[in-house]
């Protein structure tokens, strides 16, 4: 695999020529000095995973999800309040809501699927007020 030679603008030819003559150790030292002086990093930038906060500038942003699955991951100290929120959210009876909350102690339980963003955020807030922990997936 042959490496293509990139075109160096005339104004940088002297600088690039000097850099090409440097040893690897000198070049590493130069990079460190430039990073410190200008407050930048020469490290490759990682591409943001889906759901991560996109970089400023808006380029390459992942499309925002329009629906979420609300998952109860931890009940907290106010179990009765959490059961009430589950009943209101799912329209289940008292026993079914209690069983779902009890099961959340062992493994995360899905509360609602395909909830719109606003609804999912509101549910997350209600569960947080009741002392529970919820994930939006």
N, C-alpha and C positions, 0 to 999 in steps of 0.2 A: 504494500500500500504506500504509494509515493505521497510525500507531504507537499502540498501546494505552497508555493511561496506567495505571501500576501504582498500587495502593493503598499509601499511605505511612501507617504507624502514627502516631498522634497524638504519641507521645513523640519522633519523629524529624522532625516537620514543620518545625520551626525550622531544624534542621541541613540538611535537604534544600533548604529555601528559600535558605539561604546558599550552598550548593554550586551551585545553579542560577544564581546571580548572578555566579559567578566566570568569569573569562576562561579560555580553553583553557590558556594558559601557567601561570596560577595553579593551575589544577586539576592540571596535570601535575606541578607542584612539590609540591602537597599529596600526590599519590599517592606520589611519591618519598619524602617525609618519612614517610608512614605505613608504606611498605615497610621503610624503614630502622629506624624505631622499633619495629615489631612483628615484624620478621624474616620478612615474608611477601612474596609477589609478586602483582601484579595481572595478570600475563600469563596468557592463557588456557592451561589445562592440556591437554596432548596426550593423546589416548586411546592407551593402550598397544597396540602391535602384537601379533599372535598370537606367543606364545613369549617375550615380554618379561616381565620381573618385574612382577607386578601391584602396584598401590599398596596401602599398608597399609589395613586396614579390610575388604578382601575384596569390596567392591562392584565389579561389572563384570569380574570375573576371567574370562579365557578358560578354557574347559575344557581340562584338561591332556591331552596326547596319550597314548595308551596303547601305540602302536607307532611305531617309528622305523626309518629307513633309515640304516645305518652306512656312511659314505663315507670312504675313505682319500684324504686330500688332499695329504699330504707324507710321504715315506718316512723322512727323517732319515739319520743316519750308520750305524745298525746294520741294514743291509739284510737280512742273514741272519736276524736276530731277527724282523724284520717278516715275512719269508717264512714263518718257523715259525708265527707267530701266524695268518697268513692260511691256512696249511694246516690248522691246528687248528680254525679257525673255519668254513672252507668245505668241509672234507673233500676238497679238490682235491689232485691230485698235485703233486710238486715243480715240474715244468715249468710247469703251469698257474698255480700260486701265484707262481712267479718272474715269469712273463709279466704277471700282474696287478700285481705290485709295480713292475715296470719301467714299465708303462703309467701308473701313478699319478704317475710323474715328469713326464709330459706333461699329463695331465688327471686330475681326481678319478675314482676308481673305486669303484663300489658293492661293498661287501663282503657285506652282509646286508640284506635287506628284511624289513619287518614284524617286527622284533625287539621284544620286550617291553621296557619301560623299564629294568627291572633288568638284563636281558641286554645291552642297548645300552650302559648305563653300565659294565658289567663289561668289555665289548669295548673301549670307549674307554680304560679304565684299562690293559688289557693292551697295547694299541697304544702308549699313552703310555710305558709301561715299556720297550717295545722301541724307543722313540725316534721313533715315527711320530706324525703328526697326523691325527686323525679328527674328522669332523663328524657330528652326529646331526641328521637332517632328518625 
